[in-house]
Amino acid sequence: MARGKDKKQQTPAAGWERVRRDAVIGLRWAGIALGVFFAVTVLWVGVYRFVNPPTTFLIAATSFSDAKIRHRNVPIEAVAPALWQSIVAAEDQRFCEHSGFDVKQINKAIEEAQDGGRQRGASTVSQQTAKNAFLWPGRNYLRKGLEAYFTFLLETLWPKRRIMEVYLNIVEFGPGIFGAEAASERYFSKPARDLNSHEAALLAAVLPNPHRLHVQAPGPYVQERAVNIAALARVLHNQGFARCVLH
């Protein structure tokens, strides 16, 4: 009987020891998983600094819907400067100044939303490149967290010129039309290197919603937006705000 009582008295301690051991094992495996994730993602981003993404999750998902895909990678030298200057003017005027996140624009968007204004995005070109090159379409907290992580990696491992180059090659300018070269050939029957300032501004003008805004037969909103973008792009160029793309 005494031995039976001793065994029962030892049971809680043995249970806690088992819990502690399982927790240590779990933390160890979690640490290994995080280490593998970090190593793989850093390698992935590092490779894409020199190798163009052959496809993206969005391009793949679009192709599965039986839509015709137009996509062709070109070096940034093969894109008219007017296009990336227009994109900076339209999407991310502080592209050369921030480290991936435009805090001023984020705070401005929050204030406008709190005042009951129209909700708008405040994503930088770096964030959009991270999202488009490495993540799946959708909106949830997990993806937003991963977007911030990949944005940090891009800004750490890539120069601004490379961020813009990859962005130009994977951004969607219309249904199934990905990248500057494909868009220029589809809409203007010319290579991207030959785009003029008006054509470049039209392409940049549809980026907020390329499925509803159209480069061909643009509506009044796109036309007015393109005029404003072209004017601002000239100002940014003259004042050197897009200089980081040249280096």
C-alpha positions as CSV (number, residue, x, y, z in Angstrom):
1,M,0.0,0.0,0.0
2,A,2.8,2.4,0.8
3,R,4.4,1.8,-2.5
4,G,1.1,2.6,-4.2
5,K,0.7,5.9,-2.4
6,D,4.3,6.9,-3.3
7,K,3.5,6.2,-7.0
8,K,0.4,8.4,-6.8
9,Q,2.3,11.2,-5.1
10,Q,4.9,11.1,-7.9
11,T,2.4,11.3,-10.7
12,P,1.8,15.1,-10.7
13,A,5.6,15.8,-10.7
14,A,6.0,13.3,-13.5
15,G,3.2,15.0,-15.5
16,W,4.7,18.4,-15.2
17,E,8.1,17.0,-16.2
18,R,6.5,15.6,-19.3
19,V,4.8,18.9,-20.1
20,R,8.1,20.7,-19.7
21,R,9.9,18.2,-21.9
22,D,7.2,18.5,-24.6
23,A,7.4,22.3,-24.5
24,V,11.1,22.2,-24.9
25,I,10.8,19.9,-27.8
26,G,8.1,22.0,-29.4
27,L,10.2,25.2,-29.0
28,R,13.2,23.4,-30.5
29,W,11.2,22.4,-33.5
30,A,9.7,25.9,-33.8
31,G,13.1,27.3,-33.7
32,I,14.3,25.0,-36.5
33,A,11.2,25.8,-38.6
34,L,11.8,29.5,-38.2
35,G,15.5,29.1,-39.1
36,V,14.6,27.1,-42.2
37,F,12.0,29.7,-43.2
38,F,14.5,32.6,-42.7
39,A,17.2,30.8,-44.7
40,V,14.9,29.8,-47.6
41,T,13.3,33.3,-47.9
42,V,16.7,35.1,-47.7
43,L,18.0,32.8,-50.4
44,W,14.9,33.3,-52.5
45,V,15.1,37.1,-52.3
46,G,18.8,36.9,-52.9
47,V,18.4,34.9,-56.1
48,Y,15.8,37.2,-57.4
49,R,18.2,40.1,-57.1
50,F,20.0,38.7,-60.1
51,V,17.4,36.4,-61.7
52,N,14.0,37.7,-62.9
53,P,11.0,35.9,-61.4
54,P,9.8,33.5,-64.1
55,T,6.2,33.8,-62.8
56,T,4.3,35.0,-59.8
57,F,1.3,33.5,-57.8
58,L,-1.0,36.1,-59.4
59,I,0.2,35.2,-63.0
60,A,-0.2,31.5,-62.2
61,A,-3.7,32.0,-60.7
62,T,-4.7,34.1,-63.8
63,S,-3.4,31.4,-66.2
64,F,-5.5,28.8,-64.3
65,S,-8.6,30.8,-65.1
66,D,-8.0,30.2,-68.8
67,A,-7.2,33.9,-69.3
68,K,-4.6,34.7,-72.0
69,I,-1.3,35.8,-70.3
70,R,1.0,38.4,-71.8
71,H,4.2,38.6,-69.8
72,R,7.8,39.3,-70.8
73,N,10.8,40.3,-68.6
74,V,13.1,43.0,-69.9
75,P,15.9,44.9,-68.2
76,I,15.1,48.4,-66.9
77,E,17.3,49.8,-69.6
78,A,14.7,48.6,-72.1
79,V,12.0,50.7,-70.4
80,A,11.5,54.4,-71.2
81,P,12.4,56.4,-68.1
82,A,9.1,58.2,-68.5
83,L,7.3,55.1,-67.3
84,W,9.1,54.5,-64.0
85,Q,9.1,58.3,-63.4
86,S,5.3,58.2,-64.0
87,I,5.0,55.2,-61.6
88,V,6.9,57.1,-58.9
89,A,4.7,60.1,-59.4
90,A,1.5,58.0,-59.3
91,E,2.3,55.3,-56.7
92,D,5.2,56.3,-54.5
93,Q,6.6,59.8,-54.6
94,R,9.0,59.1,-51.7
95,F,10.3,55.9,-53.3
96,C,13.9,57.1,-53.1
97,E,13.6,58.4,-49.5
98,H,11.8,55.7,-47.5
99,S,13.1,52.3,-46.5
100,G,10.1,50.3,-47.8
101,F,7.3,52.0,-45.8
102,D,6.1,55.5,-46.3
103,V,5.1,56.4,-42.7
104,K,3.7,59.8,-43.8
105,Q,1.4,58.3,-46.3
106,I,0.3,55.6,-43.9
107,N,-0.6,58.1,-41.2
108,K,-2.4,60.3,-43.8
109,A,-4.5,57.3,-45.0
110,I,-5.4,56.4,-41.4
111,E,-6.4,60.0,-40.7
112,E,-8.6,60.2,-43.8
113,A,-10.3,56.9,-42.9
114,Q,-10.9,58.1,-39.3
115,D,-12.5,61.3,-40.7
116,G,-14.8,59.2,-42.8
117,G,-13.0,59.8,-46.1
118,R,-12.5,57.3,-48.8
119,Q,-10.2,54.5,-47.8
120,R,-7.1,54.3,-49.9
121,G,-4.0,52.3,-50.0
122,A,-0.6,53.5,-48.9
123,S,1.5,50.7,-50.2
124,T,4.9,51.7,-51.6
125,V,6.5,50.3,-54.8
126,S,8.7,48.2,-52.5
127,Q,5.6,46.7,-50.7
128,Q,3.8,46.1,-54.0
129,T,6.9,44.3,-55.4
130,A,7.2,42.2,-52.3
131,K,3.5,41.3,-52.5
132,N,3.5,40.6,-56.2
133,A,6.8,38.7,-56.5
134,F,6.6,36.5,-53.4
135,L,3.0,36.2,-52.1
136,W,-0.4,35.0,-53.1
137,P,-3.4,37.3,-53.9
138,G,-5.7,38.1,-51.0
139,R,-6.1,40.2,-47.9
140,N,-5.5,38.9,-44.4
141,Y,-3.2,39.6,-41.5
142,L,-0.8,36.7,-42.3
143,R,-0.2,38.0,-45.8
144,K,0.2,41.6,-44.5
145,G,2.8,40.4,-42.0
146,L,4.7,38.5,-44.7
147,E,4.5,41.5,-47.0
148,A,6.2,43.6,-44.4
149,Y,8.9,40.9,-43.9
150,F,9.6,40.5,-47.6
151,T,9.6,44.3,-48.0
152,F,12.3,44.5,-45.3
153,L,14.3,41.8,-47.1
154,L,14.0,43.7,-50.5
155,E,15.1,47.0,-49.0
156,T,18.0,45.2,-47.3
157,L,19.2,43.0,-50.1
158,W,18.3,44.9,-53.3
159,P,19.1,48.4,-54.6
160,K,16.2,50.6,-55.4
161,R,16.9,50.2,-59.1
162,R,16.3,46.4,-58.9
163,I,13.1,46.9,-56.9
164,M,11.8,49.1,-59.6
165,E,13.0,46.8,-62.4
166,V,11.2,43.8,-60.9
167,Y,8.1,45.9,-60.3
168,L,8.0,47.0,-63.9
169,N,8.2,43.3,-65.1
170,I,5.4,41.9,-62.9
171,V,2.9,44.6,-62.2
172,E,-0.5,44.1,-63.9
173,F,-1.6,46.8,-66.4
174,G,-4.8,45.0,-67.5
175,P,-6.5,41.6,-67.4
176,G,-3.7,39.1,-68.1
177,I,-1.2,41.8,-69.1
178,F,1.8,41.8,-66.8
179,G,4.9,44.0,-67.1
180,A,5.8,47.1,-69.0
181,E,6.9,45.3,-72.2
182,A,3.7,43.3,-72.6
183,A,1.6,46.4,-71.8
184,S,3.4,48.6,-74.3
185,E,3.2,46.0,-77.1
186,R,-0.5,45.3,-76.3
187,Y,-1.7,48.9,-76.0
188,F,0.7,50.9,-78.2
189,S,2.2,48.3,-80.6
190,K,5.7,49.3,-79.6
191,P,8.4,48.2,-77.2
192,A,8.5,49.8,-73.7
193,R,11.7,51.7,-74.5
194,D,9.8,53.8,-77.1
195,L,6.9,55.0,-74.8
196,N,6.4,58.7,-74.7
197,S,5.4,60.6,-71.6
198,H,1.7,60.6,-72.3
199,E,1.6,56.8,-73.0
200,A,3.7,56.2,-69.8
201,A,1.3,58.3,-67.8
202,L,-1.7,56.4,-69.1
203,L,-0.2,53.1,-68.0
204,A,0.6,54.5,-64.6
205,A,-2.9,55.9,-64.3
206,V,-4.6,52.5,-64.4
207,L,-2.5,50.9,-61.7
208,P,-4.9,51.4,-58.8
209,N,-7.3,49.1,-60.5
210,P,-6.2,47.7,-63.9
211,H,-9.4,45.6,-64.2
212,R,-11.7,48.6,-64.1
213,L,-9.5,51.4,-65.5
214,H,-8.5,51.2,-69.1
215,V,-5.5,52.4,-71.1
216,Q,-7.4,52.1,-74.4
217,A,-10.4,54.3,-74.7
218,P,-9.7,55.8,-71.2
219,G,-12.5,57.5,-69.4
220,P,-12.4,61.0,-68.0
221,Y,-11.0,59.9,-64.7
222,V,-8.0,58.1,-66.4
223,Q,-7.4,61.0,-68.8
224,E,-7.3,63.6,-66.0
225,R,-5.2,61.4,-63.8
226,A,-2.8,60.8,-66.7
227,V,-2.4,64.5,-67.3
228,N,-1.6,65.1,-63.6
229,I,0.8,62.2,-63.4
230,A,2.7,63.4,-66.5
231,A,3.0,66.9,-65.0
232,L,4.2,65.6,-61.6
233,A,6.6,63.2,-63.2
234,R,8.3,66.1,-65.0
235,V,8.6,67.9,-61.6
236,L,10.0,64.9,-59.9
237,H,12.5,64.4,-62.7
238,N,13.7,68.0,-62.7
239,Q,14.1,68.0,-59.0
240,G,15.9,64.6,-58.9
241,F,13.4,62.7,-56.8
242,A,13.7,59.5,-58.8
243,R,17.5,59.6,-59.0
244,C,17.9,56.3,-57.0
245,V,16.5,54.3,-60.0
246,L,19.5,55.5,-62.1
247,H,22.1,53.9,-59.7
